[in-house]
Amino acid sequence: MKRLTVVVATTLFAGCAIAQGFNDRPANAPGQTPAFENQTRAPGLRALSLRREVVADGLENPWGMAQLPDGSWLVTEKPGRLRMISPDGTVSDPIPGLPKVDPEAQGGLLDVIVDQDFDQTRRIWVSFSERQPNNDTATAVATGVLSTDGRQVEDAKLIWRQTPWPSALHYGSRLVLDGKGGLFVTTGERGGNEARHEAQNTANTLGTVVRIDPLSGAPMGAGLGGDALPEIWSYGHRNVQGAALAPDGTLWTVEHGPQGGDELNRPEAGKNYGWPDVSYGAEYGGGTITGGLTQKEGTEQPVYYWDPVIAPGGMTFYDGEMFPDWNGDLLIGGLQSGSLVRLELSGNRVTGEARHVEGIGRVRDVAVAQDGAIMVLTDDANGALIRLTAR
């Protein structure tokens, strides 16, 4: 696996709102009306000129990443490999010790996070797709300890499993430690016309955000009561592949819509985010979803939505010194858009959107490095870890 460094400057400028081409494309559901101002197609923002440095390439469909205190990065590859990438771009051999994953279709080894006290505990968590003896599959979460030399995951154990389902689609899945003793796990509703309606069924965990104890997996959900599973935090989600804590400690998520209707949400305990009863998207190939309904009593509106889609990957709130004007902004990986999507926020509303480094490839995950640089993973058979810095 070779290391290649490429430096490219974008040709955009810093500044105020401008017209941008991504806001000029026709919608897939053109007859729909947003519920409030700037819920979609917020004013376009000018972008900074950025340098791109390929830290490491030759990664096979990388999916998640987490920085270690020494500046190295743990990176997952979808076929089931965990690797460590040193600050100089050296890529380790696969690190053994994780549970077996099922890499079919949209499955595989997905997210990775590290303990806030990693220096003391060396604890990590991973999410992945797991196949059952009856061939149903599920999003699963395991935790273990990275050996001192970084060559082995020790004492790995499964702590949570989504309700199994006969599908290899829509697994989610991001992991977020909430700073209050809980672990958020995002999921998908497993795809298809039949499974989509399970997102409204709280007797399973399809299409949910769950909250669990990070060591035991014990439920720490919203306490919906009745037949609802006790780990459920929120429900009515389609396929949540991005999640992050805001500066105020609240959880934000971004999920894939169908043809149109990608959503940014701020999930609150016990609330219903509507899928598939309401959607700002359309069926693949045309046609409405649930009669084209976009609002319904008892369901929550997205903070923001995209039509056409960006196909969102991972996300993070920017907090760093390299781009001080971006502090508090949301950075989202765009798979379909092939860009880094930046949302400017005011409170819980979006006030502007920018697309950076367009054409960089399918951005699967985004993170902020210790020095404030922005790190992106491109999802490809020859994927890369790329460092974005100011000119």
Secondary structure as the mmCIF struct_conf table of DSSP 4:
data_model
#
loop_
_struct_conf.conf_type_id
_struct_conf.id
_struct_conf.beg_label_comp_id
_struct_conf.beg_label_asym_id
_struct_conf.beg_label_seq_id
_struct_conf.end_label_comp_id
_struct_conf.end_label_asym_id
_struct_conf.end_label_seq_id
STRN STRN1 ALA A 9 ALA A 9
BEND BEND1 CYS A 16 CYS A 16
STRN STRN2 ALA A 17 ILE A 18
HELX_RH_3T_P HELX_RH_3T_P1 GLY A 21 ASN A 23
TURN_TY1_P TURN_TY1_P1 ASP A 24 ASP A 24
BEND BEND2 ARG A 25 ARG A 25
HELX_LH_PP_P HELX_LH_PP_P1 PRO A 26 ALA A 27
BEND BEND3 ASN A 28 ALA A 29
TURN_TY1_P TURN_TY1_P2 PRO A 30 GLY A 31
BEND BEND4 ALA A 35 PHE A 36
TURN_TY1_P TURN_TY1_P3 GLU A 37 ASN A 38
BEND BEND5 GLN A 39 ARG A 41
HELX_LH_PP_P HELX_LH_PP_P2 ALA A 42 PRO A 43
STRN STRN3 GLY A 44 LEU A 45
STRN STRN4 LEU A 50 LEU A 59
BEND BEND6 GLU A 60 ASN A 61
STRN STRN5 PRO A 62 GLN A 67
TURN_TY1_P TURN_TY1_P4 PRO A 69 ASP A 70
BEND BEND7 GLY A 71 GLY A 71
STRN STRN6 TRP A 73 GLU A 77
TURN_TY1_P TURN_TY1_P5 LYS A 78 GLY A 80
STRN STRN7 ARG A 81 ILE A 85
TURN_TY1_P TURN_TY1_P6 PRO A 87 ASP A 88
HELX_LH_PP_P HELX_LH_PP_P3 THR A 90 THR A 90
STRN STRN8 VAL A 91 VAL A 91
HELX_LH_PP_P HELX_LH_PP_P4 SER A 92 PRO A 96
BEND BEND8 LEU A 98 LEU A 98
HELX_LH_PP_P HELX_LH_PP_P5 PRO A 99 LYS A 100
BEND BEND9 GLU A 104 GLU A 104
TURN_TY1_P TURN_TY1_P7 ALA A 105 GLN A 106
BEND BEND10 GLY A 108 GLY A 108
STRN STRN9 LEU A 109 VAL A 114
TURN_TY1_P TURN_TY1_P8 GLN A 116 ASP A 117
HELX_RH_AL_P HELX_RH_AL_P1 PHE A 118 THR A 121
STRN STRN10 ARG A 123 ARG A 131
TURN_TY1_P TURN_TY1_P9 PRO A 133 ASN A 134
BEND BEND11 ASN A 135 ASN A 135
STRN STRN11 THR A 137 LEU A 146
TURN_TY1_P TURN_TY1_P10 THR A 148 ASP A 149
BEND BEND12 GLY A 150 ARG A 151
STRN STRN12 VAL A 153 ARG A 161
HELX_LH_PP_P HELX_LH_PP_P6 GLN A 162 PRO A 164
STRN STRN13 TRP A 165 TRP A 165
BEND BEND13 PRO A 166 PRO A 166
BEND BEND14 ALA A 168 LEU A 169
STRN STRN14 LEU A 175 LEU A 177
BEND BEND15 GLY A 179 GLY A 181
STRN STRN15 LEU A 183 THR A 186
STRN STRN16 GLY A 188 GLY A 188
BEND BEND16 GLY A 191 GLY A 191
HELX_RH_AL_P HELX_RH_AL_P2 GLY A 192 ARG A 196
HELX_RH_3T_P HELX_RH_3T_P2 HIS A 197 GLN A 200
TURN_TY1_P TURN_TY1_P11 THR A 202 ALA A 203
BEND BEND17 ASN A 204 ASN A 204
TURN_TY1_P TURN_TY1_P12 LEU A 206 GLY A 207
STRN STRN17 THR A 208 ILE A 212
TURN_TY1_P TURN_TY1_P13 PRO A 214 SER A 216
STRN STRN18 PRO A 219 PRO A 219
BEND BEND18 GLY A 221 GLY A 221
TURN_TY1_P TURN_TY1_P14 GLY A 226 ASP A 227
BEND BEND19 ALA A 228 ALA A 228
TURN_TY1_P TURN_TY1_P15 PRO A 230 GLU A 231
STRN STRN19 ILE A 232 TYR A 235
BEND BEND20 ARG A 238 ARG A 238
STRN STRN20 ASN A 239 ASN A 239
STRN STRN21 VAL A 240 LEU A 245
TURN_TY1_P TURN_TY1_P16 PRO A 247 ASP A 248
BEND BEND21 GLY A 249 GLY A 249
STRN STRN22 LEU A 251 GLU A 255
BEND BEND22 PRO A 258 PRO A 258
STRN STRN23 GLN A 259 GLN A 259
BEND BEND23 GLY A 260 GLY A 260
STRN STRN24 ASP A 262 ASN A 265
TURN_TY1_P TURN_TY1_P17 ALA A 269 GLY A 270
STRN STRN25 ASN A 272 ASN A 272
TURN_TY1_P TURN_TY1_P18 TRP A 275 ASP A 277
BEND BEND24 VAL A 278 VAL A 278
BEND BEND25 TYR A 280 TYR A 280
STRN STRN26 ALA A 282 ALA A 282
TURN_TY1_P TURN_TY1_P19 TYR A 284 GLY A 285
BEND BEND26 GLY A 286 GLY A 286
BEND BEND27 ILE A 289 ILE A 289
HELX_RH_3T_P HELX_RH_3T_P3 THR A 290 GLY A 292
TURN_TY1_P TURN_TY1_P20 GLU A 297 GLY A 298
HELX_LH_PP_P HELX_LH_PP_P7 GLU A 300 PRO A 302
BEND BEND28 VAL A 303 VAL A 303
STRN STRN27 TYR A 304 TRP A 306
BEND BEND29 ASP A 307 PRO A 308
STRN STRN28 PRO A 312 PHE A 317
BEND BEND30 GLU A 321 PHE A 323
HELX_RH_3T_P HELX_RH_3T_P4 PRO A 324 TRP A 326
TURN_TY1_P TURN_TY1_P21 ASN A 327 GLY A 328
STRN STRN29 LEU A 330 GLY A 334
TURN_TY1_P TURN_TY1_P22 LEU A 335 GLY A 338
STRN STRN30 SER A 339 SER A 346
TURN_TY1_P TURN_TY1_P23 GLY A 347 ASN A 348
STRN STRN31 ARG A 349 HIS A 356
BEND BEND31 VAL A 357 VAL A 357
TURN_TY1_P TURN_TY1_P24 GLU A 358 GLY A 359
BEND BEND32 ILE A 360 ILE A 360
STRN STRN32 VAL A 363 VAL A 368
TURN_TY1_P TURN_TY1_P25 GLN A 370 ASP A 371
BEND BEND33 GLY A 372 GLY A 372
STRN STRN33 ILE A 374 THR A 378
BEND BEND34 ASP A 380 ASP A 380
TURN_TY1_P TURN_TY1_P26 ALA A 381 ASN A 382
STRN STRN34 GLY A 383 ALA A 390
#
